[in-house]
Structure formats: C-alpha cells, structure tokens
C-alpha cells in the first residue's frame, strides 16, 4: 500500500545540503542512494549515468537503505524548481516526473552537428539555444521555421553516398493534426543498420495513444515496403542522442533488396491514434492493397511451422525459423546451411501478424500476436500440463480438477490447519468455484514466513483470500487479505514462481504453539468488480 504519511517537506528555497547529492547537487530522491568516504552521498541519477561511470572507479560504495526508508516520508521539490516547476513529489513519484517535466533542461536538436549539416547550415553557425522542455517547439517554429516540413516525408538521395560521407543521421520536423513531431534516423556503422524513432510533443502516457506506420518508397515514389504499428516516444532531449539503439531497426541490405535498382529512397511517417484493435485494423487495411505480399508476407517456414522473430536466412535466401537453424541445422527446402545475418525487416513484420493457438484442432479459437502466443499456448485450457503438485499425472485444466479430487488431499476452507516448522515448504490444493487454487507456505523456525495463493488458468485478478494466523495462548489473531495471483505455466511442465507475502519471525513469535507450530485458517472469496 502506498505510504501517505509525511515526516518532512523540503522547502525549495532552502539549501537542504544534507539531502543533496555530492556529485550533481540534486536532491537525494532517486534510488539507489550510495555513500563513500571519498565522494560522500551519491544519488541514483549519478549512479546510472554512463558518462560518470562511478562503478569503474576503485571507490567503495555502500547502499544507504536506512536513508531510502526515511525518504519515503519526505516531500521533495522538483529539481527543475528554478525553471518554474512547483511540483512537490513523494519518493516514488520523482523518477517518472523528472523524465516528463515540462521545465526540464533541453537543447535544440540542431545544436548537434550531424543534424545541423542536413539543412546545409554554416558549420560554425550551430544553434546555441538552451531552454526548458515546454519551450522547445516554439523555439523551432520561431528560429528554424525553414526546417519544419510541410510533409511527413524524409528523402535520402543516396544510401551509399551518405555512408561514405558519414551523413547518415537524419532528422525531420513535421506536424500532424496539430501535434508537433520529430522523426530521427540514426545510422550505426558497426551494425550496418538504421534505427528510426518518432517523437511527439506529449507525455509518456499520452504517447501510448499513438503509433506510426513507416512507408519506404523507391526512386519512382512507389511504395515498396510498409512497417506498420510502431511505438511513438515522448519528445525529450535524451532521445535525441546517438548513444543507444532506440526505436525501429532498419536493415540496410534488406532495404536495398526492396529498392532493387537504386539506393535512393523516401521514408514516409504516418502518425495515427490507436484503434481498439490496432493490429487487426492494419492487417485488414493491408488486405485491400495490390501489394499484399509486401505488406504481410508469408509467415510460414519451409518446414511448415510459423516464422517468428528472429527470422533466419539460408544461403539460398529462404526465410527459416529458429527450429530449423538450431535443431535441424539446415533449410528444409534446399538443405543448405544458414547465413549469420537474420532478416530483421521480416522479423519486425512477423511481430504484427496474428497466429492461431496450437490447440485450434481441439477447439481453441483464439489468435495472438507473436509476443502473446507462447504464453497463451502454455496456459491454454486445452494444453496438456503436468500436475501443479508435481506428481506424474498430466492433463488439461478441467481434467486436473477431477484429478485433484480423486488423488490429492484438498485443504478445507475455514477449517483450522497446522503448519509444522520442520516442513520447510508445502503446497496445499484448494477447490473453490470449480477452480484450482494453490496455497504455498514456506516457513522455517526463526525465519520469516512466506505465503502465496494462486489460481490455475486465471487471467484476471478475480479472487482474494484471507489468511488468519491463530494464537493458542492469547486472544490475538492475525488477519490479512491478499489478491490471488494467476498460476501460469512458463512451460507445460514448469509453473511460474509467484510473488510472496512475507511475515517477519519476530512478529510470529507470539503465535507459535508450545511445539513451535503455526495454526492458520484460510478463506477465498470472489472480488465484486
């Protein structure tokens, strides 16, 4: 539960030296908080700053857990208070707020020489504007209006020439439905690939309401490839650096294959709002295009299985799955080996394709995108799984309910039960609402007690449970209510480990019986939404 108590409210007009980092002099309000005899107190911003690289030094740092616990009760000013931000923040709010604060310090994108050269500016006439986040767009409109495009297209006259002249990094300023957007294209020479990112003038949360389609057009202005449904990011200064590979990867060699006769291309960025089912909409639209095979290519491997990311390429150019490469060792169509390079462009497209569950012949009608398919198949009601209590039985979820009744001792709800400290870990099956629940207790004398409750096949947080520890010597009972977690399978024979609730032993002492056992009751109820 989120803490609402307050121990101290820091006045931004005071120095508050004891609450400031000795490296950056910002507030000690982002974890981890470290201390060293040589440097002093260090905040999490400096700890995570790759340019500072504090961990590469010989300095010994100690994590200040005690301070972090106290900081939960302190109200911190925003570090951009002097720029005009008057927000007062709790410890848990600081990191997210600083990333999207309207008063964050930022520099003009055209202060980067690699972008400045694109608009044929005088190399000595680098923009020196520095300001706050919310003023950047107005600065670009006022000082660089000639750089704001009337279209959403970025022309690359020659891939090969740009690479020879180290002019591959590009930036495009444009507006769509009143929203200012920046498209950034970075070239990573060592990997021979571009990374593309589209940033809009919105918060991180609002960015989730948008996506963009990237269309690649050849020299004749004919669309030769579309990569739909890409994530839009928030316009923050840190996203305009070229230190990290961020955004959509574009494989240069693959792009050249689509361009065929020329290395001249145009990138068209179409920023749109998210539909109720974005992927279904995109695929439906693609089916009306004459170049359907380019938009949504065949997603089957020559072996008959699905093609998933990453897509491998055999020496004859066939697209193959991971099973063919690492299990069979050759392409099922031509029997040749594989190139080291993967088809990253096709791989990106497969992540937008919907796949049927492997249990479709048994009656499962669900379809899923690449990221969700395996999770569903491992937990589908029609998938054969091992018994959750790890006996040798196997079956479906519904068959497992019958198996539990016949072969395992079911824990009775509301009845008094005893847990022996000699047994370090035990799982209790419970049947409720025709579903299987597993109560897991881990306890060893003089150690904390850990409990968790899971429900088999649960996709929502629909149930809660009461856990009551009984005292035989006093009238005091400990009652706590928690949410039942989904009992999911990472593989058909392996359950995912739940998050556990911890009770310190120092608190449990008063509930121990004379034989150092714990007595408890448990009850499950359905949450009324």
Beta strands, then each sheet from edge to edge (+ up, - down):
strand 1: 8-9
strand 2: 34-36
strand 3: 40-42
strand 4: 62-63
strand 5: 74-77
strand 6: 88-90
strand 7: 105-107
strand 8: 130-132
strand 9: 153-156
strand 10: 170-176
strand 11: 179-188
strand 12: 193-200
strand 13: 210-217
strand 14: 223-231
strand 15: 233-234
strand 16: 248-251
strand 17: 265-273
strand 18: 312-314
strand 19: 319-320
strand 20: 338-342
strand 21: 354-356
strand 22: 367-369
strand 23: 385-386
strand 24: 394-395
strand 25: 417-419
strand 26: 425-432
strand 27: 435-442
strand 28: 449-456
strand 29: 463-470
strand 30: 478-483
strand 31: 485-487
strand 32: 489-491
strand 33: 494-495
strand 34: 501-503
strand 35: 518-526
sheet 1: 1+ 5+ 6-
sheet 2: 3+ 2- 4+
sheet 3: 7+ 8-
sheet 4: 9+ 17- 13+ 14-
sheet 5: 10+ 11- 12+ 15+
sheet 6: 10+ 11- 12+ 16-
sheet 7: 19+ 18- 20+
sheet 8: 21+ 22-
sheet 9: 23+ 24-
sheet 10: 25+ 35- 29+ 30-
sheet 11: 26+ 27- 28+ 31+
sheet 12: 26+ 27- 28+ 34-
sheet 13: 32+ 33-
end
